[in-house]
Each structure stands twice: as C-alpha cells, then as structure tokens.
C-alpha cells in the first residue's frame, strides 16, 4: 500500500501462532486496516486444525446457548463476552462466507459439507493474503530483545520484529509435533504473567489390564453404554455414548466428556471410579429375569450373549473387572452389568491429549484482554486457562477469543494515538 508523503502509516501488529485463534485475530485487524504479520513455528499454519479435521471437521455445535456456555465449566463467565460477540451461529455464517457449506449432524454437531478442514483453511488463507497478511513460517518465538522487539529462531538464524502490538496465540501443550508444545510458558512467567500449569484435557486414562485382556481387546469400542460419575461436589452425572479400550486403559468421546472431573479426582484422591451401565436399554428387572432363565448345557458366555446380547468387549470387560464369585449369582451379576465399577489411576501423557487445561489466567489480563504485566501484548486461544469437551466447543472458543483479542488490540491502538 502506498501512502501520501505525510500520511501516517498503518499500525503494525504481530500475531504469534497461525492456528484458528491467531488467524481470526489477523482477520479482525486486517478488516480495520492494520498491517499484520503472522508468525508460525511450523512449515505451514493451522497444523493442529488440519489434524482435527482428518476424521471429520466438527466446527461448532447447535445446542441452545445456555447449555453451550455451560460446557466451559468454571470459565464460562470469562468466555461468555467473547462468545456473545461471536457465537456458534456467527461462526457458522463466517464459514459460509468462505464458500463452505455446513450441516448439522444427528448429534447436533456442525460440520462443513465436505467434512474436511483443508478446504476451509485454504479459502481462509487466500482471503487473508489478499487482505495483506504477511505470513512468516518456520519462525519460532523465543522471547524479547532488550529493546522490546520480538525474537524468533529461524532456519536462517535469529530474526526480530518491532511494531505496535502483539497477539500471542500459541496453543496449549498437546501434540507438540504440530507446534503446540507449551514452550512459551517460561517466556511469559519470567515476565510476571500469572500462569496455571498445563494439564491434559479431553484425554485418555490409565488402567492396568491383565495381559490376556489387553492383548485381546485393545482397540475395541464399547458402544451404547452409559457412564456415570460423582463429581467433587457430590453431584452425580451420566452420559450415554461410546469409548475405546486401549492397551493401557481407556479413551474416546465418552471418556473425554468426563475427563476434567476424572483428572481432578485422580489429582485429589490418587484414583477415580466411574460406573458403567453396559446395557442401558434394559431395566434391572428385565435383565435379571433374562439372566435367571435356565441355560441348560450352554456356557455362561453363550447364556449372556443369547439372553441379553452381552458379548465381545463388553463381556470381556465384565470378566476383567469382576471376581469369579460374581458370576455364580445372577442378581449380583445383573447389578454389575448395570453399574460396573471401573477405577482409573492416571491421565495419559499431555502430548497425547486432544487439548490442555491451564495456561494464562484470565486474572492476568485486563478487562480488555491485555496482559497486565506486558502492555500491548494480548493472548488468545488454547493458551488461555480454560477447557471444554470435544464437540465443536474447543474450536468455537478459539475463534471467539481470537476475534476478541483482535478487537482488544484495536481498542488499545486507538488509545495510543
């Protein structure tokens, strides 16, 4: 862009992190005429976003706003203003504006028509480049120089950037190979930014299985089960769905839905017990009647399969978790099938988690979203201290917080002139 001889050049903002939050902040600033440089440590932006779309890109969720907001737990109040300004409907309209159609699945999740992230990211980057975004890949942020300029490690050596404001959108600490490695924590902590330790979220848990069970059933899915758990306040909660048995424990959507509560219980008590209803469509009375029918010469395994459809991984899990005496009394067995205790002992490593909890505390930022310890520096996305279950909630808050950071930076820039 050419400027008149005495015209004031546009403000320049650096955005560190090329995921959804960073790119949404870039778009917000570009629309206001700000010059934007986006820096990403990886060879191309949006690596984790693309991975999330491999199995079907779940962009947001269609449930009612009150229920949607409750998914953010203790950080609901902090995120609500961001979500009010850019909610699920606004996000869906924004996707449509990129020429990508969406649809609502049977579970209420919202997907792009092609079910992939790549077309959306491709269209978005093209629009951002056309608007003037300067993208710098293979630039890993390593802090600040003494003069306040940003410091980057690149394949060609160190590089610096000096401008008017900075937005950090560096992700959490899971999937380090995609750039989200949490290496930014000490860089902010040493500058006095209040940070909660990173923890795995939407993660699997460890349970030591017998060698026979692990060999036979690792990778098997338990479908159509109900998981119940009593939270720290003594409130019981239940949900129906499916999860996967692994060689070391359990993972999958139904486990992820309870992962924060399970993780916190393990941190507090050293273990956490969930309760599984393996046959939620059968009443206890019906199940007991089926089990008490004479089985003649049939084995117990065949009896369970023929009378109540319990076989495969469900039957295997039942045998793994119960002692032999539990199979001699049908009343005891029926109760176990309807409420099978599964005790979990540890989270899987943070790098395996879908997302992370912890990060920059909202209390470390001003009401406008700027770091109190670092004027002119704003944060967005998963590096903030919040968490949410899978189902579109993670991405929606990343987009919304990116937009909020962009708006906050615009406000701050205006106040400086």
C-alpha positions, 0 to 999 in steps of 0.5 A: 500500500502506498501512502501520501508523503505525510500520511501516517502509516498503518499500525503494525501488529504481530500475531504469534501462532497461525492456528484458528485463534491467531488467524481470526485475530489477523482477520479482525485487524486486517478488516480495520486496516492494520498491517499484520504479520503472522508468525508460525513455528511450523512449515505451514499454519493451522497444523493442529486444525488440519489434524482435527479435521482428518476424521471429520471437521466438527466446527461448532455445535447447535445446542441452545446457548445456555447449555453451550456456555455451560460446557466451559465449566468454571470459565464460562463467565470469562468466555461468555463476552467473547462468545456473545460477540461471536457465537456458534451461529456467527461462526457458522455464517463466517464459514459460509462466507468462505464458500463452505457449506455446513450441516448439522449432524444427528448429534447436533454437531456442525460440520462443513459439507465436505467434512474436511478442514483443508478446504476451509483453511485454504479459502481462509488463507487466500482471503487473508493474503489478499487482505495483506497478511504477511505470513512468516513460517518456520519462525519460532518465538523465543522471547524479547530483545532488550529493546522490546522487539520480538525474537524468533529462531529461524532456519536462517538464524535469529530474526526480530520484529518491532511494531505496535502490538502483539497477539500471542496465540500459541496453543496449549501443550498437546501434540507438540509435533504440530507446534503446540508444545507449551514452550512459551510458558517460561517466556511469559512467567519470567515476565510476571504473567500469572500462569496455571500449569498445563494439564491434559484435557479431553484425554485418555486414562490409565488402567492396568489390564491383565495381559490376556485382556489387553492383548485381546481387546485393545482397540475395541469400542464399547458402544451404547453404554452409559457412564456415570460419575460423582463429581467433587461436589457430590453431584452425580452425572451420566452420559450415554455414548461410546469409548475405546479400550486401549492397551493401557486403559481407556479413551474416546468421546465418552471418556473425554466428556468426563475427563476434567472431573476424572483428572481432578479426582485422580489429582485429589484422591490418587484414583477415580471410579466411574460406573458403567451401565453396559446395557442401558436399554434394559431395566434391572428387572428385565435383565435379571429375569433374562439372566435367571432363565435356565441355560441348560448345557450352554456356557455362561458366555453363550447364556449372556450373549443369547439372553441379553446380547452381552458379548465381545468387549463388553463381556470381556470387560465384565470378566476383567473387572469382576471376581469369579464369585460374581458370576455364580449369582445372577442378581449380583451379576445383573447389578454389575452389568448395570453399574460396573465399577471401573477405577482409573489411576492416571491421565495419559501423557499431555502430548497425547491429549486432544487439548490442555487445561491451564495456561494464562489466567484470565486474572492476568489480563485486563478487562480488555484482554491485555496482559497486565504485566506486558502492555500491548501484548494480548493472548488468545486461544488454547493458551488461555486457562480454560477447557471444554469437551470435544464437540465443536466447543474447543474450536468455537472458543478459539475463534471467539477469543481470537476475534476478541483479542483482535478487537482488544488490540484495536481498542488499545491502538486507538488509545495510543494515538 
